[in-house]
Amino acid sequence: MEKIECRIGICDDKQEDIIRIADVLKQSLKKTGQQIHLTCRGFSEGKKLYEASCREMFHLNFLDIEMPGMDGFALAEKLSLEWPQTYLVFVSAHESFVFDAPEYAPLWFVRKSNLEWDMFRAVRKYLQVTASMRVSYRLKEGFGFRELPLKDILYIECSGHSLSIRRTDGSWLKKYGSLKSMEEELEGCHFLRIHKNYLVNQQYIKEVGRREVYLTDQSALEMGRDRRIKVREAMLRYERERYGNQ
């Protein structure tokens, strides 16, 4: 079974709540039966979590809503703008905040009064929506194959009969073939054809402009003129699938 890497940020102005959230989170992940390499970091201020995210993006953030300075909603807005691929879970002692939470498109809402049950549901939801990104692509290399996790692919660029795979670490891999066949192989894995020469991992699309698609690594790729509407519609479907119904 593949071991899942999961970097988690917890932000709460009460240290005892950070510890409790982390403990219950670990218990919930264990109950799923998945092999997970967990890195969990706690922050007492929204500003500190945001600054840490600039150095190391967290896959999943648990944000207390009521905090001095930058509260959970303000922090969620900043994180979503900078790193739309990160997932957010709001945590609060006040259930009434659940009605304001959807504006920030959280993955889930966890009540401190029902932490164990809500946390398990949040963790299960996270594993469900990220399942396709843990699949690997078998890339022929010499006389054998290598496994390339889909989450490591930023986009694929075509030039003639050559394909260049841009990885999230900035490196490139080369292979021969057509972008159409690659698109068919990755069907159902959230890769989107934005141009005759580009197939992009939807997880890393930050914004769809008029003529370009902007990615989370600050790069911009040309978008086909006749594809803009389809790309926007595909991204709306992806966001609905990603966040689901709360």
SEDREN-117872 format. One record per residue (C-alpha): residue in three letters; y, x negated, z negated. Coordinates in Angstrom, 3 decimals. Layout:
REM residues N
<'ALA'; <Y; X; Z>>,
...
END
This chain:
REM residues 246
<'MET'; <0.000; 0.000; 0.000>>,
<'GLU'; <3.435; -1.322; 0.971>>,
<'LYS'; <5.687; -2.347; -1.903>>,
<'ILE'; <9.048; -0.594; -1.670>>,
<'GLU'; <12.202; -2.511; -2.519>>,
<'CYS'; <14.668; -0.348; -4.426>>,
<'ARG'; <18.035; -1.584; -5.715>>,
<'ILE'; <19.623; 0.937; -8.060>>,
<'GLY'; <23.060; 1.119; -9.622>>,
<'ILE'; <23.747; 3.220; -12.730>>,
<'CYS'; <27.310; 3.979; -13.786>>,
<'ASP'; <28.060; 5.604; -17.137>>,
<'ASP'; <30.738; 4.831; -19.713>>,
<'LYS'; <28.148; 5.129; -22.514>>,
<'GLN'; <25.767; 2.186; -22.813>>,
<'GLU'; <23.103; 4.268; -24.537>>,
<'ASP'; <23.089; 6.678; -21.587>>,
<'ILE'; <22.703; 3.805; -19.109>>,
<'ILE'; <19.641; 2.612; -21.032>>,
<'ARG'; <18.194; 6.129; -21.241>>,
<'ILE'; <18.749; 6.839; -17.538>>,
<'ALA'; <17.143; 3.510; -16.580>>,
<'ASP'; <14.110; 4.150; -18.819>>,
<'VAL'; <13.522; 7.670; -17.506>>,
<'LEU'; <14.057; 6.433; -13.939>>,
<'LYS'; <11.348; 3.778; -14.351>>,
<'GLN'; <8.971; 6.356; -15.828>>,
<'SER'; <9.634; 8.735; -12.919>>,
<'LEU'; <9.021; 6.033; -10.308>>,
<'LYS'; <5.756; 5.124; -12.024>>,
<'LYS'; <4.612; 8.759; -11.868>>,
<'THR'; <5.004; 8.784; -8.066>>,
<'GLY'; <2.202; 6.232; -7.740>>,
<'GLN'; <4.253; 4.161; -5.300>>,
<'GLN'; <4.377; 0.381; -5.571>>,
<'ILE'; <8.078; -0.290; -6.090>>,
<'HIS'; <9.965; -3.528; -6.617>>,
<'LEU'; <12.832; -2.192; -8.730>>,
<'THR'; <16.163; -3.869; -9.390>>,
<'CYS'; <18.267; -1.773; -11.762>>,
<'ARG'; <21.819; -2.639; -12.794>>,
<'GLY'; <24.089; -0.750; -15.189>>,
<'PHE'; <27.889; -0.509; -15.130>>,
<'SER'; <30.269; 0.997; -17.679>>,
<'GLU'; <33.107; 1.509; -15.156>>,
<'GLY'; <33.231; 2.912; -11.648>>,
<'LYS'; <35.343; -0.009; -10.476>>,
<'LYS'; <32.667; -2.490; -11.573>>,
<'LEU'; <29.892; -0.702; -9.672>>,
<'TYR'; <32.094; -0.518; -6.578>>,
<'GLU'; <32.881; -4.249; -6.752>>,
<'ALA'; <29.176; -5.047; -7.195>>,
<'SER'; <28.377; -2.904; -4.146>>,
<'CYS'; <30.686; -5.104; -2.066>>,
<'ARG'; <28.374; -8.030; -2.838>>,
<'GLU'; <25.030; -6.222; -2.897>>,
<'MET'; <24.579; -2.694; -1.610>>,
<'PHE'; <22.472; -0.430; -3.801>>,
<'HIS'; <19.959; 1.853; -2.136>>,
<'LEU'; <20.500; 4.536; -4.773>>,
<'ASN'; <23.330; 5.141; -7.240>>,
<'PHE'; <23.298; 7.317; -10.371>>,
<'LEU'; <26.883; 8.259; -11.204>>,
<'ASP'; <28.099; 9.905; -14.379>>,
<'ILE'; <30.784; 12.397; -13.389>>,
<'GLU'; <32.981; 12.161; -16.483>>,
<'MET'; <34.285; 8.618; -16.886>>,
<'PRO'; <37.702; 7.155; -17.728>>,
<'GLY'; <39.559; 5.570; -14.837>>,
<'MET'; <37.521; 6.145; -11.684>>,
<'ASP'; <35.283; 9.163; -12.321>>,
<'GLY'; <31.975; 9.861; -10.602>>,
<'PHE'; <33.472; 11.989; -7.825>>,
<'ALA'; <36.133; 9.393; -6.937>>,
<'LEU'; <33.512; 6.651; -6.990>>,
<'ALA'; <31.185; 8.706; -4.782>>,
<'GLU'; <33.946; 9.159; -2.224>>,
<'LYS'; <34.610; 5.403; -2.024>>,
<'LEU'; <30.930; 4.508; -1.812>>,
<'SER'; <30.268; 7.116; 0.900>>,
<'LEU'; <33.139; 5.837; 3.025>>,
<'GLU'; <32.124; 2.185; 2.768>>,
<'TRP'; <28.331; 2.529; 2.707>>,
<'PRO'; <27.241; 5.907; 4.095>>,
<'GLN'; <23.610; 4.748; 4.074>>,
<'THR'; <23.543; 4.575; 0.273>>,
<'TYR'; <22.215; 7.585; -1.649>>,
<'LEU'; <24.078; 9.221; -4.526>>,
<'VAL'; <22.822; 11.178; -7.536>>,
<'PHE'; <25.304; 12.726; -9.959>>,
<'VAL'; <24.479; 12.745; -13.662>>,
<'SER'; <26.303; 14.956; -16.158>>,
<'ALA'; <25.997; 16.681; -19.509>>,
<'HIS'; <27.883; 19.661; -18.038>>,
<'GLU'; <25.918; 21.825; -15.634>>,
<'SER'; <29.100; 23.472; -14.319>>,
<'PHE'; <29.872; 20.291; -12.347>>,
<'VAL'; <26.969; 21.065; -10.031>>,
<'PHE'; <29.260; 23.503; -8.183>>,
<'ASP'; <31.720; 20.705; -7.312>>,
<'ALA'; <29.075; 18.121; -6.428>>,
<'PRO'; <28.073; 19.329; -2.901>>,
<'GLU'; <31.467; 18.292; -1.519>>,
<'TYR'; <30.319; 14.677; -1.907>>,
<'ALA'; <26.896; 15.261; -0.302>>,
<'PRO'; <24.752; 13.912; -3.159>>,
<'LEU'; <21.015; 13.543; -2.864>>,
<'TRP'; <20.520; 15.375; -6.163>>,
<'PHE'; <22.168; 16.474; -9.421>>,
<'VAL'; <20.642; 15.352; -12.735>>,
<'ARG'; <21.435; 17.105; -16.002>>,
<'LYS'; <21.392; 14.911; -19.094>>,
<'SER'; <20.015; 17.879; -21.019>>,
<'ASN'; <17.004; 17.985; -18.664>>,
<'LEU'; <16.863; 14.327; -17.701>>,
<'GLU'; <13.102; 13.795; -17.347>>,
<'TRP'; <12.425; 16.745; -15.037>>,
<'ASP'; <15.582; 16.383; -12.935>>,
<'MET'; <15.086; 12.634; -12.603>>,
<'PHE'; <11.543; 13.039; -11.304>>,
<'ARG'; <12.759; 15.519; -8.690>>,
<'ALA'; <15.589; 13.169; -7.665>>,
<'VAL'; <13.184; 10.241; -7.287>>,
<'ARG'; <10.708; 12.348; -5.322>>,
<'LYS'; <13.510; 13.500; -3.020>>,
<'TYR'; <14.647; 9.907; -2.429>>,
<'LEU'; <11.129; 8.797; -1.483>>,
<'GLN'; <10.777; 11.768; 0.858>>,
<'VAL'; <14.014; 11.220; 2.788>>,
<'THR'; <13.494; 7.452; 3.100>>,
<'ALA'; <9.795; 7.627; 4.035>>,
<'SER'; <10.318; 7.116; 7.767>>,
<'MET'; <12.424; 4.002; 7.166>>,
<'ARG'; <9.530; 2.305; 5.349>>,
<'VAL'; <7.362; 2.444; 8.471>>,
<'SER'; <6.838; -0.821; 10.331>>,
<'TYR'; <6.994; -1.492; 14.065>>,
<'ARG'; <4.284; -3.719; 15.521>>,
<'LEU'; <6.068; -6.346; 17.562>>,
<'LYS'; <3.920; -8.454; 19.904>>,
<'GLU'; <4.496; -12.122; 19.251>>,
<'GLY'; <2.538; -14.763; 21.172>>,
<'PHE'; <-1.156; -13.887; 20.972>>,
<'GLY'; <-0.713; -11.637; 17.952>>,
<'PHE'; <1.583; -9.097; 16.329>>,
<'ARG'; <4.100; -9.080; 13.516>>,
<'GLU'; <5.121; -6.139; 11.354>>,
<'LEU'; <8.840; -5.375; 11.464>>,
<'PRO'; <10.044; -2.753; 8.929>>,
<'LEU'; <12.175; -0.125; 10.662>>,
<'LYS'; <14.762; -0.382; 7.879>>,
<'ASP'; <15.390; -3.973; 9.034>>,
<'ILE'; <16.384; -2.877; 12.552>>,
<'LEU'; <20.077; -2.199; 13.114>>,
<'TYR'; <19.884; -1.442; 16.841>>,
<'ILE'; <18.081; -2.400; 20.040>>,
<'GLU'; <19.963; -3.603; 23.115>>,
<'CYS'; <18.592; -3.574; 26.647>>,
<'SER'; <19.465; -6.024; 29.426>>,
<'GLY'; <17.344; -5.631; 32.529>>,
<'HIS'; <13.720; -5.857; 31.390>>,
<'SER'; <14.604; -7.677; 28.181>>,
<'LEU'; <15.109; -6.035; 24.781>>,
<'SER'; <17.072; -7.636; 21.966>>,
<'ILE'; <16.408; -6.303; 18.466>>,
<'ARG'; <19.366; -6.779; 16.130>>,
<'ARG'; <18.229; -7.045; 12.522>>,
<'THR'; <20.258; -6.109; 9.446>>,
<'ASP'; <20.346; -9.773; 8.390>>,
<'GLY'; <22.204; -10.659; 11.615>>,
<'SER'; <19.249; -12.279; 13.399>>,
<'TRP'; <17.806; -11.278; 16.787>>,
<'LEU'; <14.268; -10.752; 18.063>>,
<'LYS'; <13.403; -10.622; 21.768>>,
<'LYS'; <10.724; -8.741; 23.676>>,
<'TYR'; <10.087; -7.534; 27.215>>,
<'GLY'; <10.028; -3.846; 28.031>>,
<'SER'; <12.205; -0.824; 28.697>>,
<'LEU'; <14.495; 0.952; 26.267>>,
<'LYS'; <12.945; 4.254; 27.325>>,
<'SER'; <9.480; 3.160; 26.213>>,
<'MET'; <10.930; 1.815; 22.947>>,
<'GLU'; <12.684; 5.140; 22.390>>,
<'GLU'; <9.384; 6.974; 22.904>>,
<'GLU'; <7.568; 4.650; 20.487>>,
<'LEU'; <10.200; 5.263; 17.788>>,
<'GLU'; <10.419; 9.025; 18.287>>,
<'GLY'; <10.694; 10.778; 14.927>>,
<'CYS'; <11.864; 7.623; 13.144>>,
<'HIS'; <15.619; 8.337; 13.337>>,
<'PHE'; <16.563; 6.068; 16.226>>,
<'LEU'; <19.271; 7.478; 18.482>>,
<'ARG'; <19.997; 6.633; 22.144>>,
<'ILE'; <23.804; 6.365; 22.314>>,
<'HIS'; <24.028; 4.560; 25.673>>,
<'LYS'; <21.707; 3.530; 28.493>>,
<'ASN'; <21.656; 0.083; 26.848>>,
<'TYR'; <21.614; 0.934; 23.109>>,
<'LEU'; <19.118; 2.534; 20.741>>,
<'VAL'; <20.540; 2.686; 17.208>>,
<'ASN'; <19.030; 3.200; 13.769>>,
<'GLN'; <20.808; 6.339; 12.504>>,
<'GLN'; <20.690; 5.035; 8.936>>,
<'TYR'; <23.350; 2.470; 9.862>>,
<'ILE'; <25.740; 4.659; 11.852>>,
<'LYS'; <28.987; 4.881; 9.919>>,
<'GLU'; <31.141; 6.867; 12.348>>,
<'VAL'; <30.987; 8.397; 15.816>>,
<'GLY'; <34.267; 7.784; 17.637>>,
<'ARG'; <35.491; 8.925; 21.038>>,
<'ARG'; <33.990; 6.083; 23.047>>,
<'GLU'; <32.196; 3.977; 20.455>>,
<'VAL'; <29.749; 4.251; 17.589>>,
<'TYR'; <30.704; 2.257; 14.491>>,
<'LEU'; <27.973; 0.721; 12.356>>,
<'THR'; <27.892; -0.237; 8.706>>,
<'ASP'; <27.953; -3.966; 9.552>>,
<'GLN'; <31.435; -3.405; 11.069>>,
<'SER'; <30.181; -3.708; 14.662>>,
<'ALA'; <31.092; -1.165; 17.357>>,
<'LEU'; <28.799; -0.205; 20.225>>,
<'GLU'; <29.833; 1.504; 23.443>>,
<'MET'; <28.733; 5.121; 23.712>>,
<'GLY'; <27.864; 6.788; 27.006>>,
<'ARG'; <30.520; 9.281; 28.114>>,
<'ASP'; <27.969; 12.030; 28.600>>,
<'ARG'; <26.273; 11.370; 25.255>>,
<'ARG'; <29.087; 11.993; 22.762>>,
<'ILE'; <28.272; 15.644; 22.021>>,
<'LYS'; <24.527; 14.956; 21.739>>,
<'VAL'; <25.149; 11.976; 19.455>>,
<'ARG'; <27.388; 14.013; 17.147>>,
<'GLU'; <24.859; 16.856; 17.014>>,
<'ALA'; <22.030; 14.420; 16.290>>,
<'MET'; <23.998; 12.879; 13.432>>,
<'LEU'; <24.692; 16.317; 11.933>>,
<'ARG'; <20.968; 17.097; 12.020>>,
<'TYR'; <20.212; 13.714; 10.471>>,
<'GLU'; <22.664; 14.317; 7.614>>,
<'ARG'; <21.193; 17.759; 6.940>>,
<'GLU'; <17.688; 16.305; 6.881>>,
<'ARG'; <18.810; 13.392; 4.722>>,
<'TYR'; <20.481; 15.468; 2.015>>,
<'GLY'; <18.542; 18.698; 2.417>>,
<'ASN'; <19.167; 21.721; 0.209>>,
<'GLN'; <20.016; 20.995; -3.400>>,
END
